[in-house]
Amino acid sequence: MKPKETLPHKIVALYEASLLPCLPGPGESTDYAVIPAPGLGRIMGFPWWRTLTASLEIPSIFDADDAPALAASAIRNGAQWVVCTQNGACLETLQVLALLHGAHLLTSRPAALTLGRPPYNAYRIEQLSQYLAQEP
């Protein structure tokens, strides 16, 4: 499956699987994507993220932070959208790798609404419906 050429403007950051039922289904809101909470992709790795988001029918962004090897591994294993903030020659290599695999490489983490960890996430979950409200 070829990734969308453009990323949705709305992005939701997730900590764990318990937050998945809070996300609206396709057609219930404006288009959105998901990304791991800051720093979590680097700690947990791409297999965790792929498993967490496998049931979702929306774009998924893997954030490798400044770890180019982690970003390359995610691209080789099927990630369609990957964030890697590392500079230098490795960035050029990642861009070529992404092109070869039909993936998209982002060089900065996009802004996202971060859902909190239970039980502290009630306020953010309430904000989620407003954040993802369909635009007229």
C-alpha positions in Angstrom: 0.0 0.0 0.0 1.4 3.4 -1.0 1.4 6.0 1.7 -0.5 9.2 1.3 1.6 11.9 -0.2 0.5 14.4 2.4 0.1 14.0 6.1 -3.1 15.0 7.8 -2.9 18.3 9.7 -4.2 16.8 12.9 -2.0 14.4 14.8 -2.6 12.5 18.0 0.3 11.3 20.2 -0.3 8.0 22.0 1.3 6.4 25.1 -0.3 3.0 25.1 -3.0 0.7 23.7 -5.5 1.7 26.4 -6.0 5.0 24.5 -7.0 3.3 21.2 -10.7 3.0 22.0 -10.8 6.8 22.6 -9.8 7.5 18.9 -12.7 8.1 16.5 -13.1 5.7 13.6 -12.8 6.5 9.9 -15.3 9.1 8.8 -16.2 10.1 12.4 -13.9 13.1 12.4 -11.5 15.1 10.3 -8.5 13.1 8.9 -5.8 12.6 11.5 -2.7 10.5 12.1 -1.1 9.0 15.2 2.5 9.3 16.5 4.1 7.9 19.7 4.3 10.2 22.7 7.6 12.2 22.7 10.6 9.9 23.3 8.5 6.7 23.4 9.3 5.5 19.9 13.0 5.5 20.6 12.5 3.6 23.9 10.0 1.0 22.7 11.0 0.6 19.1 9.2 0.1 15.8 7.9 -3.5 16.5 6.0 -2.1 19.5 4.6 0.8 17.4 3.6 -1.4 14.5 1.8 -3.8 16.9 0.0 -0.9 18.7 -1.2 0.7 15.5 -1.9 -2.4 13.4 -5.7 -2.2 13.8 -5.9 1.4 12.9 -7.0 2.5 9.4 -5.3 5.9 9.7 -1.7 7.1 8.9 0.8 6.2 11.5 4.1 8.1 12.1 7.0 6.4 13.8 9.2 8.9 15.7 12.8 7.6 15.9 14.0 10.9 17.4 17.6 11.4 16.6 18.4 7.7 16.0 19.1 7.1 12.3 19.6 3.3 12.7 16.2 3.1 14.4 14.6 5.2 11.6 16.3 3.0 8.9 15.0 -0.2 10.6 11.5 1.2 10.7 11.6 2.1 7.0 13.0 -1.3 6.1 10.2 -2.9 8.1 7.3 -1.1 6.5 6.9 2.2 8.2 5.3 4.7 5.8 6.0 7.9 7.8 9.2 8.2 10.0 10.6 11.1 11.9 14.4 11.4 12.3 15.9 14.6 13.6 19.5 13.6 13.0 21.5 15.9 10.6 24.4 15.1 8.3 25.2 12.4 5.9 23.0 9.8 7.5 20.0 12.0 6.7 20.8 11.7 3.0 21.1 8.0 3.3 17.7 7.8 5.1 16.1 9.9 2.4 17.3 7.5 -0.3 16.2 4.5 1.8 12.7 6.1 2.3 12.4 6.7 -1.5 13.4 3.1 -2.2 10.7 1.8 0.2 8.0 4.2 -0.7 8.1 5.9 2.7 8.2 9.5 3.8 11.0 10.9 6.1 10.2 13.9 8.3 13.2 15.8 9.8 11.2 17.3 12.6 8.4 16.0 14.9 5.1 17.5 13.9 2.9 19.2 16.5 0.4 16.8 18.1 -2.3 16.6 20.7 -0.8 14.2 23.3 -3.2 12.0 25.2 -2.1 11.5 28.7 -1.5 8.3 30.6 -4.4 6.9 32.7 -5.8 8.2 35.0 -4.5 11.6 34.2 -5.9 11.7 30.6 -9.5 12.6 31.1 -9.0 16.3 30.2 -7.0 15.4 27.1 -9.6 12.8 26.0 -12.3 15.5 26.4 -10.2 17.8 24.2 -9.8 15.1 21.6 -13.3 15.4 20.2 -12.9 19.2 19.8 -9.4 18.8 18.2 -10.7 16.3 15.7 -14.1 17.9 15.0 -15.0 17.8 11.4 -14.4 21.1 9.7 -17.5 22.7 8.1 
